[in-house]
Amino acid sequence: MDVNWGSVADWASAFGSVSAAVAALYLAHASQRVKLSVICGVRIMVGGGAAPVQLASIMVTNTGDRQFKISNITIQHGLIKKEYGFIKIGAPTEHCESLLRVLNDGDQAHFGFPLESETNWVAAMGRDCRTDLDIATIRLTIHCSNGQSVKVKPEKPLLDFVRARMRKLQNIEVKNV
């Protein structure tokens, strides 16, 4: 019994058809994804006649064609025992925009938190982190309205600020003991 495997042309056309189907599926999937750029670090806000303010700044930029909304921002730290939390963003302030604003291509959303505040997430990280390893594992996650999320590590100056706050609080605890 002889098996007819076909000609080289038959094999080439079959390979081309499968490749085209895979490429079409990939492009269809890629067009549904949001593309965004996130920067998290220390920034100084100047201007407007007010004194400069040092902020823990989270800047989200839509770099794709699909619009989206930021539904929430979460934070985690810890290597083995991870701790999770939400970054509370209430009504818009002069430093912080509101969540659920539509971001079209090229639009930015800025969430700024004064570093000298004792009630924001930066202060909470200074209290919650116990070791340098906890600080090294801090990650923020930007959650989008379509279910996608992007995880980002804060820049070194912000991590250094949290580390200094942690050490200051640990020194106060040692003195009180």
VENJOUR-V561758 format. One record per pair of residues at least 12 apart in sequence whose ideal C-beta (glycine too) atoms are under 10 Angstrom apart, sorted by the first residue. I is the first residue (numbers start at 1). J is the second residue. D is the distance in Angstrom with one decimal. If there is no record, write none. Layout:
BEGIN
I & J & D
I & J & D
END
This chain:
BEGIN
30 & 64 & 9.5
31 & 64 & 9.1
31 & 65 & 7.7
31 & 66 & 7.5
32 & 66 & 7.2
32 & 146 & 7.8
32 & 148 & 9.3
33 & 64 & 7.2
33 & 66 & 7.3
33 & 68 & 9.9
33 & 144 & 9.7
33 & 146 & 8.4
33 & 148 & 6.6
34 & 62 & 7.2
34 & 63 & 9.0
34 & 64 & 5.7
34 & 65 & 9.3
34 & 66 & 5.3
34 & 67 & 8.2
34 & 68 & 4.5
34 & 69 & 9.9
34 & 103 & 8.7
34 & 142 & 9.9
34 & 144 & 5.4
34 & 145 & 8.8
34 & 146 & 6.2
34 & 147 & 9.8
34 & 148 & 5.5
34 & 149 & 9.8
34 & 150 & 8.5
35 & 61 & 9.5
35 & 62 & 7.3
35 & 63 & 4.7
35 & 64 & 3.1
35 & 65 & 8.0
35 & 66 & 7.7
35 & 68 & 9.5
35 & 105 & 9.2
35 & 148 & 9.7
35 & 150 & 9.3
36 & 60 & 5.8
36 & 61 & 6.3
36 & 62 & 5.6
36 & 63 & 6.0
36 & 64 & 7.1
36 & 66 & 9.9
36 & 68 & 7.6
36 & 70 & 8.8
36 & 103 & 7.8
36 & 108 & 9.8
36 & 109 & 9.6
36 & 142 & 7.0
36 & 144 & 7.5
36 & 148 & 8.8
36 & 150 & 5.9
36 & 152 & 9.9
37 & 59 & 8.2
37 & 60 & 7.4
37 & 61 & 4.5
37 & 62 & 8.3
37 & 63 & 5.2
37 & 64 & 9.8
37 & 108 & 9.1
37 & 150 & 8.8
37 & 152 & 9.4
38 & 58 & 7.0
38 & 59 & 7.1
38 & 60 & 5.3
38 & 61 & 7.8
38 & 70 & 9.9
38 & 73 & 9.6
38 & 109 & 10.0
38 & 140 & 7.6
38 & 141 & 9.5
38 & 142 & 5.6
38 & 150 & 5.8
38 & 151 & 8.8
38 & 152 & 4.4
38 & 153 & 9.9
39 & 57 & 7.4
39 & 58 & 7.5
39 & 59 & 4.6
39 & 60 & 8.2
39 & 61 & 8.1
39 & 108 & 9.9
39 & 110 & 9.8
39 & 152 & 7.8
39 & 154 & 9.4
39 & 155 & 7.5
40 & 56 & 7.7
40 & 57 & 7.1
40 & 58 & 4.9
40 & 59 & 7.8
40 & 60 & 9.4
40 & 73 & 9.5
40 & 75 & 9.8
40 & 111 & 9.2
40 & 138 & 9.4
40 & 139 & 9.5
40 & 140 & 5.5
40 & 142 & 9.3
40 & 152 & 5.5
40 & 153 & 7.7
40 & 154 & 4.4
40 & 155 & 6.4
40 & 158 & 6.6
40 & 159 & 9.8
41 & 55 & 9.4
41 & 56 & 7.8
41 & 57 & 6.2
41 & 58 & 8.7
41 & 59 & 8.7
41 & 154 & 6.3
41 & 155 & 3.3
41 & 156 & 8.1
41 & 157 & 6.0
41 & 158 & 5.0
41 & 159 & 9.1
41 & 161 & 9.7
42 & 54 & 6.4
42 & 55 & 7.2
42 & 56 & 6.5
42 & 57 & 7.0
42 & 115 & 7.0
42 & 122 & 9.5
42 & 154 & 8.9
42 & 155 & 7.1
42 & 156 & 9.4
42 & 157 & 4.5
42 & 158 & 5.1
42 & 159 & 9.7
42 & 160 & 8.7
42 & 161 & 6.3
43 & 55 & 5.2
43 & 56 & 8.2
43 & 57 & 4.0
43 & 58 & 9.8
43 & 59 & 8.1
43 & 95 & 9.8
43 & 110 & 8.9
43 & 112 & 7.1
43 & 115 & 9.9
43 & 155 & 9.7
43 & 157 & 9.5
43 & 158 & 9.5
44 & 57 & 9.3
44 & 115 & 9.8
45 & 57 & 8.3
45 & 94 & 8.5
45 & 95 & 6.7
45 & 110 & 9.5
45 & 112 & 6.7
45 & 114 & 9.2
48 & 94 & 8.4
50 & 94 & 8.6
53 & 94 & 8.9
53 & 95 & 7.1
53 & 112 & 8.1
53 & 114 & 5.9
53 & 115 & 8.4
53 & 116 & 8.5
54 & 112 & 9.7
54 & 114 & 7.1
54 & 115 & 4.6
54 & 116 & 7.2
54 & 157 & 10.0
54 & 161 & 8.7
55 & 95 & 5.8
55 & 96 & 8.9
55 & 110 & 9.0
55 & 111 & 9.2
55 & 112 & 3.9
55 & 113 & 6.2
55 & 114 & 6.0
55 & 115 & 6.6
55 & 116 & 9.9
55 & 117 & 9.8
55 & 120 & 9.8
55 & 122 & 9.4
55 & 158 & 9.9
56 & 87 & 9.7
56 & 95 & 9.7
56 & 111 & 8.8
56 & 112 & 7.1
56 & 113 & 4.6
56 & 114 & 8.0
56 & 115 & 5.9
56 & 117 & 9.1
56 & 120 & 7.2
56 & 121 & 7.5
56 & 122 & 4.6
56 & 123 & 9.7
56 & 125 & 9.3
56 & 154 & 8.0
56 & 155 & 10.0
56 & 157 & 9.8
56 & 158 & 5.8
56 & 161 & 7.6
56 & 162 & 8.8
57 & 95 & 8.4
57 & 96 & 9.6
57 & 110 & 6.7
57 & 111 & 7.3
57 & 112 & 5.0
57 & 113 & 7.9
57 & 115 & 9.9
57 & 154 & 9.9
57 & 155 & 9.4
57 & 158 & 8.5
58 & 70 & 9.5
58 & 73 & 6.7
58 & 87 & 7.9
58 & 89 & 9.4
58 & 96 & 9.0
58 & 109 & 8.4
58 & 110 & 7.4
58 & 111 & 4.3
58 & 112 & 7.6
58 & 113 & 8.2
58 & 121 & 9.7
58 & 140 & 6.7
58 & 142 & 7.8
58 & 152 & 8.4
58 & 154 & 8.8
58 & 158 & 9.9
59 & 108 & 6.1
59 & 109 & 7.5
59 & 110 & 5.4
59 & 111 & 7.9
59 & 112 & 8.8
60 & 73 & 8.8
60 & 97 & 9.5
60 & 103 & 7.1
60 & 107 & 9.0
60 & 108 & 6.7
60 & 109 & 4.8
60 & 110 & 7.9
60 & 111 & 7.8
60 & 142 & 5.8
60 & 144 & 9.3
60 & 150 & 8.5
60 & 152 & 9.4
61 & 103 & 8.0
61 & 105 & 9.7
61 & 106 & 7.3
61 & 107 & 7.4
61 & 108 & 4.8
61 & 109 & 8.1
61 & 110 & 9.8
62 & 102 & 9.3
62 & 103 & 4.2
62 & 104 & 6.4
62 & 105 & 5.7
62 & 106 & 6.5
62 & 107 & 5.2
62 & 108 & 7.7
62 & 109 & 8.7
62 & 144 & 9.7
63 & 105 & 7.7
63 & 106 & 7.8
64 & 103 & 9.8
64 & 104 & 9.9
64 & 105 & 6.7
64 & 106 & 9.8
65 & 104 & 9.1
65 & 105 & 5.7
66 & 103 & 9.7
66 & 104 & 9.1
66 & 105 & 8.2
66 & 144 & 9.6
66 & 146 & 7.9
66 & 148 & 9.9
67 & 102 & 5.5
67 & 103 & 6.3
67 & 104 & 4.8
67 & 105 & 7.5
67 & 107 & 8.2
67 & 145 & 9.2
67 & 146 & 9.7
68 & 102 & 7.6
68 & 103 & 5.9
68 & 104 & 9.1
68 & 107 & 9.8
68 & 142 & 10.0
68 & 144 & 4.6
68 & 145 & 5.4
68 & 146 & 5.9
68 & 148 & 7.9
69 & 99 & 7.4
69 & 100 & 4.8
69 & 101 & 6.5
69 & 102 & 5.7
69 & 103 & 6.9
69 & 109 & 9.2
69 & 143 & 9.8
69 & 144 & 7.0
69 & 145 & 4.0
69 & 146 & 8.7
70 & 89 & 8.9
70 & 97 & 9.1
70 & 98 & 9.5
70 & 99 & 5.5
70 & 100 & 7.1
70 & 101 & 7.5
70 & 102 & 9.8
70 & 103 & 7.2
70 & 109 & 6.0
70 & 111 & 8.6
70 & 142 & 6.0
70 & 143 & 7.1
70 & 144 & 6.4
70 & 145 & 7.5
71 & 99 & 6.6
71 & 100 & 6.7
71 & 142 & 9.0
71 & 143 & 4.9
71 & 144 & 6.5
71 & 145 & 5.1
71 & 146 & 9.2
71 & 147 & 9.0
71 & 149 & 9.2
72 & 86 & 6.1
72 & 87 & 7.8
72 & 88 & 9.6
72 & 89 & 7.8
72 & 99 & 6.5
72 & 100 & 9.2
72 & 141 & 8.8
72 & 142 & 8.5
72 & 143 & 5.0
72 & 144 & 9.6
72 & 145 & 9.9
72 & 149 & 9.5
73 & 86 & 7.3
73 & 87 & 4.4
73 & 88 & 9.3
73 & 89 & 6.8
73 & 99 & 7.9
73 & 111 & 6.9
73 & 121 & 8.8
73 & 140 & 6.1
73 & 141 & 7.0
73 & 142 & 5.8
73 & 143 & 7.1
73 & 149 & 9.8
73 & 152 & 9.9
74 & 86 & 5.5
74 & 87 & 6.9
74 & 139 & 8.9
74 & 140 & 7.2
74 & 141 & 4.7
74 & 142 & 8.6
74 & 143 & 6.8
74 & 149 & 8.4
74 & 151 & 9.4
75 & 87 & 5.8
75 & 121 & 6.1
75 & 124 & 8.6
75 & 125 & 7.4
75 & 128 & 9.6
75 & 138 & 6.8
75 & 139 & 7.2
75 & 140 & 5.3
75 & 141 & 7.5
75 & 154 & 9.3
76 & 137 & 7.7
76 & 138 & 7.5
76 & 139 & 5.4
76 & 140 & 8.3
76 & 141 & 7.3
76 & 151 & 8.7
77 & 125 & 7.0
77 & 128 & 7.1
77 & 129 & 6.1
77 & 130 & 9.8
77 & 131 & 10.0
77 & 133 & 9.1
77 & 134 & 5.0
77 & 135 & 7.2
77 & 136 & 8.7
77 & 137 & 5.1
77 & 138 & 4.6
77 & 139 & 7.4
77 & 162 & 9.4
78 & 128 & 9.2
78 & 129 & 8.7
78 & 130 & 9.4
78 & 131 & 9.5
78 & 133 & 8.2
78 & 134 & 5.9
78 & 137 & 5.8
78 & 138 & 9.1
79 & 131 & 9.3
79 & 133 & 5.7
79 & 134 & 7.9
79 & 136 & 8.3
79 & 137 & 5.3
80 & 133 & 9.3
80 & 137 & 9.7
81 & 134 & 9.5
82 & 134 & 10.0
82 & 137 & 7.9
82 & 139 & 9.5
83 & 125 & 9.9
83 & 128 & 6.4
83 & 129 & 9.0
83 & 134 & 8.3
83 & 137 & 9.7
84 & 141 & 9.3
85 & 121 & 7.4
85 & 124 & 7.3
85 & 125 & 9.0
85 & 128 & 8.1
86 & 121 & 8.7
86 & 143 & 9.8
87 & 99 & 9.9
87 & 111 & 7.6
87 & 113 & 8.2
87 & 120 & 8.2
87 & 121 & 4.7
87 & 122 & 9.7
87 & 124 & 9.2
87 & 140 & 7.3
87 & 141 & 9.7
88 & 113 & 9.7
88 & 119 & 9.2
88 & 120 & 8.0
88 & 121 & 7.4
88 & 124 & 9.6
89 & 111 & 6.1
89 & 113 & 9.2
89 & 121 & 9.6
92 & 111 & 10.0
93 & 111 & 9.8
93 & 112 & 8.2
93 & 113 & 9.5
93 & 114 & 9.6
94 & 112 & 8.5
95 & 110 & 7.8
95 & 111 & 8.1
95 & 112 & 3.6
95 & 113 & 7.0
95 & 114 & 6.8
96 & 109 & 9.5
96 & 110 & 7.3
96 & 111 & 5.0
96 & 112 & 5.4
96 & 113 & 6.9
96 & 114 & 9.7
96 & 120 & 9.5
97 & 109 & 5.2
97 & 110 & 5.8
97 & 111 & 6.5
97 & 112 & 8.9
98 & 111 & 9.4
99 & 111 & 8.6
99 & 143 & 9.6
99 & 145 & 9.7
100 & 145 & 7.4
102 & 145 & 8.9
103 & 144 & 9.0
103 & 145 & 9.7
109 & 142 & 9.4
111 & 140 & 9.9
111 & 142 & 9.6
115 & 158 & 8.7
115 & 161 & 6.2
115 & 162 & 9.7
115 & 165 & 8.9
118 & 165 & 9.8
121 & 138 & 10.0
121 & 140 & 8.9
121 & 162 & 9.7
122 & 154 & 9.4
122 & 158 & 7.5
122 & 161 & 6.9
122 & 162 & 6.3
122 & 165 & 7.4
123 & 162 & 9.1
123 & 165 & 6.9
123 & 169 & 9.5
124 & 162 & 9.6
124 & 165 & 9.9
125 & 138 & 6.4
125 & 154 & 9.2
125 & 158 & 9.3
125 & 159 & 9.2
125 & 161 & 9.3
125 & 162 & 4.8
125 & 163 & 9.6
125 & 165 & 7.7
125 & 166 & 7.8
126 & 161 & 8.2
126 & 162 & 5.4
126 & 163 & 8.3
126 & 164 & 8.1
126 & 165 & 3.0
126 & 166 & 5.0
126 & 167 & 8.9
126 & 168 & 7.7
126 & 169 & 6.1
126 & 170 & 9.7
127 & 162 & 9.9
127 & 165 & 8.0
127 & 166 & 7.8
127 & 169 & 6.2
128 & 162 & 9.6
128 & 166 & 8.7
129 & 159 & 9.8
129 & 162 & 6.5
129 & 163 & 7.9
129 & 165 & 8.8
129 & 166 & 5.0
129 & 169 & 9.5
129 & 170 & 9.9
130 & 166 & 7.5
130 & 170 & 8.1
131 & 163 & 9.9
131 & 166 & 8.5
131 & 170 & 10.0
132 & 159 & 9.4
132 & 163 & 6.6
132 & 166 & 8.5
132 & 167 & 9.5
134 & 162 & 9.2
134 & 163 & 9.5
134 & 166 & 8.1
135 & 154 & 9.3
135 & 158 & 9.9
135 & 159 & 5.5
135 & 160 & 8.7
135 & 161 & 10.0
135 & 162 & 5.6
135 & 163 & 5.1
135 & 165 & 9.9
135 & 166 & 6.8
136 & 153 & 8.9
136 & 159 & 7.3
136 & 163 & 9.3
137 & 153 & 8.9
138 & 153 & 7.2
138 & 154 & 5.9
138 & 158 & 8.6
138 & 159 & 6.6
138 & 162 & 7.1
139 & 151 & 5.2
139 & 152 & 6.9
139 & 153 & 5.8
139 & 154 & 8.1
140 & 152 & 5.3
140 & 153 & 7.9
140 & 154 & 6.6
END
